[in-house]
Amino acid sequence: MCLATGINVDDVDPTDGYNISRRAYESSRRSWVDHMRWDGLSYFYVRPHLEKVVASWTRRRPQLIEGDDWAAAGASAHLEYWQEHGGRCRSDDCLIHDAGRLRFEAGYASGDRERVAAWTVGEAHATLTGPHGREADSVAIPAGADEYTALCTIMDRWGEDLTRWSRIPQEPEHQPAAGEAPQSAPGDAPPAPSDTADRLF
């Protein structure tokens, strides 16, 4: 099909027949940047799929993607768009506007109260808190785990009878030192794209 539509034979992947021309690369990149412009880069729904696409192009055409940071381009487009439309996107798990850690909680019914299994992105363990409010158990979370991996690990350890699974953005708490000028409120000054992109993957 690629050859029939005029794609050069050197631009057809011999293993699966996909179009890997520069035009196809630029089209794929543009569609992802446009997607991030409006929707941001969610921890679970966008980032892992973007990573797979970037890895695929890196494997197929490393000379095209070398030095071309799709996440940074998407972050720049996203911040520019939302600075013109209210300053902050409406996604509660956008890594561009909230590049800090996210906390995930799995709730389990326990009589008239609830046990809570919680994991914060970047931490090595998830903890289970009983109805009494004290830590009852913990389980190791694989390094670099995404939300799905963490959820599977939690369910393997404590069962699948979840009553809820919540994403909770973690707002960094900063206590100014003596004589230090207070920081601006969150949202007043969005992070620069280059700073944000460093923390996306």
N, C-alpha and C positions, 0 to 999 in steps of 0.2 A: 504493500500500500504506500509506503514511503517513497519507493522508487517511482511508482505510478503517479505520484503527485509532484515529482520533480526534485525530490531530496537527493543530494549527492550520495553515492554509495559509501563514501568515507564518513558520512554523517548519520549512518544507520548502525545501531549497536548490533553486531553479528550474533549476540547471544539471545536477544529477545525481539529484535526488529524495531526498537523504539527510535524515534527521531532524536538525535543528540546534537543537532546543529546549534550554532550560536543563536540563531533566531528562536529555536525551541527553548534554549536556556534563558534568554532574555524574557520570553513570554512567561515561563514558569516563575522566574524571579519577580517579574512585575505583578503577577497575580497574587503572590504571597505578600509582597509589600503593600499592595492595595488592601488585602485582607486585614493585615495588621494595622493599617491606617485607621480603620473604623473600630475593629474589635480588639485591638491590643494583642497581647501574647499571654494567654492563660496558661497556668502551670500544667494543667492536665489535658485540655482540649486542643491547644494550638502548638505548644512547644514541642511535644514528642513527634508530631507529624512533620513539623518544619525540620527537625533534626534528621528525620529519615530522608526527606527530599534533598537536603544539603549533602548528606552522606552519599546519596545516590549520584549526585552530580560530581562530587569529589572523586568518587570511584570511576565514573565514566569519562569525565572531562575535567581533570584537575587544572589544566591550563586556563580554563574559563573561570573557575571559581576562586582561584588563588588570590588572596587579598580582598575578596569581595564578601563582606560581612552582611548577609541578608537580615540578620536580627537587628544589627545597628541601623540599617536602612529603614526597616520597619518601625523601629523605635523612633527615629527622627520623624518619619511621616506621621506616626501616631501622636507624638507630642505636638507637632505643628498643627495637626487637624484639631486636637482638643483645646489647644490654646486659643483657637479661633471660635470654639464652640463651648465655652464655659469653663475651660481650664482643666477638667478632669473627666475621664471616661466613667461610664456607669457600671463597668464590670467589677465585681467584688474580688476577682482573683487575677487581676492584670499585673503581670510582672514588670511592666514598664512604669506604671504609676505607683505600684507598690512592690518595689524590687526587694523588699525585705523578706522575712520569713513568713510563711503561712502556717497556721495551726489547723490540723484536721482532727475532728473528734467523732468517734463512733459511740453512740449511746446504746446501752443494753438495759432492758427492763429488769428490775430487781425488786420484787415486791411493789411497794408504793413509791419507791425511789428509783434511782438510776445509777448504773455503773457506767463510767466513762473511760474509754480507751483513747488516749490522745497522743498525737505525734506532731512535732514541729519540724518543718523542712530544714534539713541540715543536721539534725540531731541523730545520734546513733541508736537511740532506743525509743520505743513507744511505751507509755505507762498506762496501767489500768488502775483507776481510782474507784474504790467501793463506795457504797451509800454513806459510810461513815466519814468520807472525805479524805481518807488516808490512802497512800499508795498500796495496792494489794499485790501487784505483779508488774513485770516489765518483759519486753521482748526486743531482741536486737533487730534493727532495720538495716538492710543492706546499704552500703555506701552508695550515694548517688541515686537512691531510690526515688521514683516518681510516685504520684498519688496512688496509682493502681497497684504498684508493688507493695507500698505501705499498707494499703487496705487488705490485700491478699494475706500479707504477713500477720496482720491483726486478726483477721478472720480465722486463719489457720491456728492461731494461738488461743483465741477466746470464743470461737464459734461464729456462726453466720446469722444468729438471731438479732441482727441490728434493728433498732427502732429509728435510727437517724444516722446520717453521715454529713457532717457540717464542715464547711471551709470558713475559717475565721482569719481575716487579715490581721497581722500583728503590727500595731503602730509602735514605732520605736519610741522609747521613753528617754528623754534627755533632761537631766537635772543640771542647770547651769551652775558652774562653779562661782565662787565669790568673785565679783568684779567682771564676770563674763556677760556680754550682751545677750539678751534673750533671743532665741531663734524665731524666725517667722513661722506662722502657723502652717500646718500641712496643706499643700495645695496652692500656697501663695507663690511659690517659686518651684515649678517642676524641675526634676533633675535634668542635667544636660544629657543629650542622647549618648555621648561617648561613655559617660559614667554609668548610665543605666545599662547599656549593652554589655558591659563587662560582667554584669551579674545575671544575665538572662539564661546562661547555660552552665 
